Amino acid sequence: KTVYVITTSKLYFYNDNEKKWIRVADSTLDYYNRYYKTIANNGNKVLIGSDTNSLIKKNIFLSSDFGQTWKAIDDTLSGIMGQNINCFAFKGNLIFAGTSRGIFISSDSGENWVAKNKNGFTQEVKSIYVSDTVMFFGTPIGIVNSFDNCETFNLITNRIGGYITSLQSHKNILYA
């Protein structure tokens, strides 16, 4: 199993055979050299999300070979390129991105994204937790859930005292 770590501008993976962290040197990642905010993987797919930049609107980086090579996603139609990417989550073949303006979903491995801001849900999403039947989102206004892959959203808690930056569950209890 590969363990990935990002710093604000570098990607590392742990080499178990050599018992050390190795920096991933990739021309795409080195060229954009962004402020990386999140990383997620599912099988051979690895995604890095970063802040946005008015000059270079590349904020999602995708690898389909366990992080060996990378490409910058260029989906300007959905509006995701103008957002800070705070978190990712996988559910089946769907990828969810929590951004500075709500949730975006990709059904094609991160190549294209669709904004899921129906009913005016454009809150910044800092964290996502996925269970079999429900998804939870950490926002500045509290915890929001969706039972239908982000077709509808429900506020289930009011502000708890700041941004909800992490969500986890243990024995059917959600921790924020």
C-alpha positions as CSV (number, residue, x, y, z in Angstrom):
1,K,0.0,0.0,0.0
2,T,1.3,3.4,-0.9
3,V,1.1,6.3,1.5
4,Y,1.1,9.8,-0.1
5,V,1.8,13.1,1.7
6,I,1.6,16.6,0.3
7,T,3.1,19.7,1.6
8,T,2.1,23.1,0.4
9,S,4.0,22.6,-2.8
10,K,5.5,19.1,-2.9
11,L,4.2,15.5,-3.2
12,Y,5.9,12.6,-1.4
13,F,5.3,8.9,-1.2
14,Y,6.6,6.4,1.3
15,N,8.8,3.6,-0.1
16,D,8.4,0.7,2.3
17,N,11.4,-1.2,0.9
18,E,13.8,1.7,1.5
19,K,12.0,2.9,4.6
20,K,12.0,6.5,3.5
21,W,9.9,9.3,1.9
22,I,10.6,10.0,-1.7
23,R,9.7,13.3,-3.4
24,V,7.7,12.9,-6.6
25,A,9.4,14.9,-9.3
26,D,7.0,15.4,-12.2
27,S,7.2,18.1,-14.8
28,T,3.4,18.9,-14.5
29,L,3.5,19.3,-10.8
30,D,6.8,21.2,-10.8
31,Y,5.5,23.5,-13.6
32,Y,2.4,24.6,-11.7
33,N,4.0,24.4,-8.2
34,R,0.8,25.3,-6.5
35,Y,-0.4,25.5,-2.9
36,Y,-1.6,22.0,-2.5
37,K,-4.5,21.6,-0.1
38,T,-5.7,18.0,-0.4
39,I,-4.9,14.6,-1.8
40,A,-7.0,11.5,-2.2
41,N,-6.6,8.1,-3.9
42,N,-8.8,5.3,-5.0
43,G,-6.9,2.3,-6.6
44,N,-4.5,3.6,-9.2
45,K,-6.1,7.1,-9.3
46,V,-4.6,9.9,-7.2
47,L,-6.0,13.4,-7.1
48,I,-4.4,16.6,-5.8
49,G,-6.4,19.7,-5.2
50,S,-5.0,23.2,-4.8
51,D,-5.9,26.8,-4.4
52,T,-6.9,28.8,-7.4
53,N,-4.8,31.4,-9.1
54,S,-6.1,34.1,-11.4
55,L,-3.2,33.6,-13.9
56,I,-3.0,29.8,-14.0
57,K,-6.4,28.2,-13.5
58,K,-5.2,24.7,-12.9
59,N,-6.3,23.4,-9.5
60,I,-6.9,19.7,-9.9
61,F,-4.0,17.3,-10.8
62,L,-4.8,13.7,-11.7
63,S,-2.6,10.6,-11.9
64,S,-3.9,7.3,-13.2
65,D,-0.8,5.3,-12.5
66,F,-0.4,5.5,-8.7
67,G,1.2,8.9,-8.8
68,Q,4.0,8.2,-11.3
69,T,2.8,10.7,-13.9
70,W,0.4,13.7,-13.6
71,K,-1.7,15.9,-15.7
72,A,-3.5,19.1,-14.9
73,I,-7.2,19.0,-15.4
74,D,-8.5,21.7,-17.7
75,D,-12.3,21.7,-17.2
76,T,-13.2,25.4,-17.7
77,L,-16.9,24.8,-18.5
78,S,-18.0,23.6,-15.0
79,G,-16.6,26.5,-13.0
80,I,-14.5,24.3,-10.8
81,M,-11.3,25.8,-12.2
82,G,-12.0,29.1,-10.3
83,Q,-12.4,27.4,-6.9
84,N,-10.1,26.4,-4.1
85,I,-10.2,22.6,-3.9
86,N,-10.4,21.7,-0.2
87,C,-11.2,18.0,-0.2
88,F,-12.1,14.9,-2.3
89,A,-14.2,11.8,-1.7
90,F,-14.9,8.7,-3.7
91,K,-18.3,6.9,-3.9
92,G,-18.4,4.1,-6.4
93,N,-17.4,5.6,-9.7
94,L,-18.1,9.2,-8.6
95,I,-15.6,11.6,-7.3
96,F,-16.8,14.5,-5.1
97,A,-14.8,17.7,-4.7
98,G,-15.4,20.1,-1.8
99,T,-14.6,23.6,-3.0
100,S,-14.8,27.2,-2.0
101,R,-18.2,27.4,-3.7
102,G,-19.9,24.1,-3.0
103,I,-19.7,20.5,-4.3
104,F,-18.6,19.4,-7.7
105,I,-19.0,15.8,-9.0
106,S,-17.1,13.9,-11.7
107,S,-18.3,10.6,-13.2
108,D,-15.3,10.2,-15.6
109,S,-12.3,9.9,-13.2
110,G,-11.9,13.6,-12.7
111,E,-11.7,14.7,-16.3
112,N,-14.9,16.7,-16.2
113,W,-16.9,18.2,-13.3
114,V,-20.5,19.2,-12.7
115,A,-21.5,21.8,-10.1
116,K,-24.0,20.5,-7.5
117,N,-25.2,23.8,-6.2
118,K,-29.0,23.3,-6.5
119,N,-31.2,25.2,-4.1
120,G,-28.4,27.8,-3.7
121,F,-26.0,25.5,-1.9
122,T,-22.7,27.3,-2.5
123,Q,-21.2,27.1,0.9
124,E,-17.5,26.4,1.1
125,V,-17.0,22.6,1.8
126,K,-13.9,21.8,3.9
127,S,-14.5,18.1,4.5
128,I,-16.6,15.2,3.2
129,Y,-17.5,11.9,4.8
130,V,-19.1,9.2,2.7
131,S,-21.1,6.2,4.1
132,D,-23.1,3.7,2.2
133,T,-26.4,5.7,2.3
134,V,-25.5,9.3,3.2
135,M,-22.8,11.9,2.6
136,F,-21.8,14.6,5.1
137,F,-20.2,17.9,4.3
138,G,-18.3,20.2,6.7
139,T,-19.1,23.9,6.0
140,P,-18.9,27.2,7.7
141,I,-22.6,27.0,8.6
142,G,-22.4,23.5,10.1
143,I,-22.8,20.0,8.8
144,V,-24.8,19.3,5.7
145,N,-25.9,15.9,4.5
146,S,-27.2,14.4,1.2
147,F,-28.9,11.1,0.7
148,D,-29.0,11.4,-3.1
149,N,-25.5,12.1,-4.4
150,C,-25.9,15.9,-3.9
151,E,-29.2,16.4,-5.6
152,T,-30.6,17.8,-2.4
153,F,-28.9,19.0,0.8
154,N,-30.0,19.3,4.4
155,L,-28.5,21.3,7.2
156,I,-28.3,19.0,10.2
157,T,-26.3,21.1,12.6
158,N,-25.8,24.8,13.0
159,R,-22.4,26.3,13.3
160,I,-20.4,24.5,15.9
161,G,-17.7,27.2,16.4
162,G,-15.9,27.5,13.1
163,Y,-15.2,25.6,10.0
164,I,-15.8,21.9,10.0
165,T,-12.4,20.8,8.7
166,S,-12.6,17.1,9.3
167,L,-15.4,14.5,9.5
168,Q,-15.0,10.8,10.6
169,S,-17.3,8.1,11.8
170,H,-16.9,5.3,14.2
171,K,-19.7,2.8,15.2
172,N,-22.3,5.0,13.5
173,I,-21.2,8.2,15.4
174,L,-20.1,11.1,13.2
175,Y,-17.2,13.1,14.6
176,A,-16.5,16.7,13.5
